[in-house]
Amino acid sequence: MSIALIAPYAELASLSRGLCQDMNLDVAVYTGNMEDGLKVAKDISLQGVDLIISRGITAELIRKGVDVPVVDINVSAFDVYQSMLPHLKEKKRIGVVGHEDIIRKSKYINSSLQLNVSFFAIANLNNIDEIIVATKANDIEVIIGDTTACESAMQHGLRSSLVNSGIDSVINALQYAVATHDYLVQKATSASKLQAVLDTMDCGALVASPSGAILHYNMTAKKTFSEHTLLNAPTMNSFFPKTDWASVANGSRKFVQDIVFVQNSRFSILIQPHGHENKVEYITCTFHDAKRVKNLENSFRRSEAKKALSAKHNFGSILHKSPAMGESVKKAQKYCKTESNILLVGETGTGKELFAQSIHNSSSRAKNNFVAINCGALSEDLLESELFGYEEGAFTGALKGGKTGVFELAHNGTLFLDEINATSQKLQTRLLRTLQEREIRRVGSNVVLPVNVRVIAASNTPLDEEVYNGSFRMDLFFRLSVLDITIPPLRQRSDDIYNLFNFFLGEHCSRHSIPVPAVSANTKKSLLAYPWPGNVRELRNFAEKYAILYPEVITPGTPQSWITKSLQPDLQGTLEEITASILQKVLEEESGNISRAARRMGISRNTFRKKL
């Protein structure tokens, strides 16, 4: 099964391709608005695409015209406000024309900021021109909407501004599409699961109706009970009278797992319900010899700990000729020969994980696991369970059988803790003890496990300053920074900028199957003059944009628009000041709860923190 994304406009297609690459998603991206988008959807559905992502009216057309599930790219309040902002500063009368999602987000902005915006909902595709005419009659000066509304406004001589889907909106759609796709895969295979259990599993298997009547059985069950017994003892009670299979059949329990004695033998049994829409249609009972189950469990846990977690980069991947970067690489190469912990400090996008992988692959631990985790991307509780693992039943939602933490997975290898500066004081205390004692204890367990792990930590801010400010433990800082490397930002590596740009340009052109464009002297000058706050990551993204848009002249560092500084329409100050002020206001209204505040604004927690 496969996923495709049909973008109504080229910028959305370009953004989506970049995100798919960053998220390592195999999603084919196409461009097509309304009828053109529907035509693309019909063509690719015949080629086997099983789920389509699109936006606005194009998504509605595809949903009605193609028998394939469609996931919408919704717009956030940020997306809508970014389109309004330039026209609000000009004090233009704004009319929002669009489908339900855009209208709803626009009304929220209008109400929150006490604006005077008019709304015109598109009931069907045939009345768009009528709506645009109606906006002119209402003295609307600027139309805010999707591609279709903006095209119609242009035809009627009105200014317009497209509501672009932001990064968070596209990421949310991609994640939801992947989850939906996984569900569809599971649903497609559910019909054959029963037969697969009976024909391929080497355990005993019984299938019964919700009343307990035996419907089917496999060869192992036949050998265990004899066919005569199966035919003359047609209920679950005849085989397992002491098990609570009825609670599974009536839906009150999700499974029953037990150890039972049958004909003087000890078996591990698992009884599960099957059906859909919370209705149990039949139950299965699988059973194994108890000793064999124990051996399989131990084998599984060993194999899980030996997953192919490897580092793919080495020092040859670090392209450089600047002295500053050369010094950092030389220092890292010396550190490879040691077993000490290492602290990498560098701004976002400077290549900290690239250094970590290179150090691992050049060390004596290269044949063992390299495990990376971003400490700033997870909540405290989730990060704790990812770091140290947990036992079955440790908390609500815990996986059956528990989970191996990254410290265990990295045993005899390297653990890369990115954004270590984002960890809470509680987790810093646990990390300190783990580094001191070289042992961990899973969440919900009393068993202490020894671990042999080399830790490479990374911070995007000077960690000694975090210690001085009291947000990071001094003792943990000294444990992590036995050896340290400062990775210079791109603005301090002017000798590398042009070479890196050419490398990324060739890489992207090869991936998109387009000719490598020429780079003018003015472009080279602008590359060297721009400070690159996003460092190498930003340069890489700009190279892709340059390759795709060529021969259009673009320069790095085009500023983005953000939402205004408060929930009052005071538009004074820079965009950054406006953004920070309004986010602070929303945070106050949500009693300091960042999750709720970010959800209100339609952005991620990390984006909220950065813009605040």
Secondary structure by P-SEA (a helix, b strand, c coil): cbbbbbbccaaaaaaaaaaaaaaccbbbbbbbcaaaaaaaaaaaaaacccbbbbccaaaaaaaacccbbbbbbcccaaaaaaaaaaaaaaccbbbbbccaaaaaaaaaaaaaaccbbbbbbbccccaaaaaaaaaaaaccccccccaaaaaaaaaabbbbbbbcccaaaaaaaaaaaaaaaaaaaaaaaccaaaaaaacccccbbbbbccccccccccaaaaaaccaaaaaacccccccccccaaaaaaaccccbbbbbbbcccbbbbbbbbcccccccccbbbbbbccaaaaaaaaaaaaaaaaaccccccccccccccccaaaaaaaaaaaaaccccbbbbbbbcccccaaaaaaaaaaacccccbbbbbbccccccaaaaaaaacccccccccccccccccccccccccbbbbbcccccccaaaaaaaaaaaaccccccccccbbbbbbbbbbbbbcccaaaaaaaccccaaaaaaaacbbbbbbccccccccaaaaaaaaaaaaaaaaccccccccaaaaaaaaaccccccaaaaaaaaaaaaaacccccccccbbbbbcccccccccccaaaaaaaaaaaaaaaacccaaaaaaaacccaaaaaaac
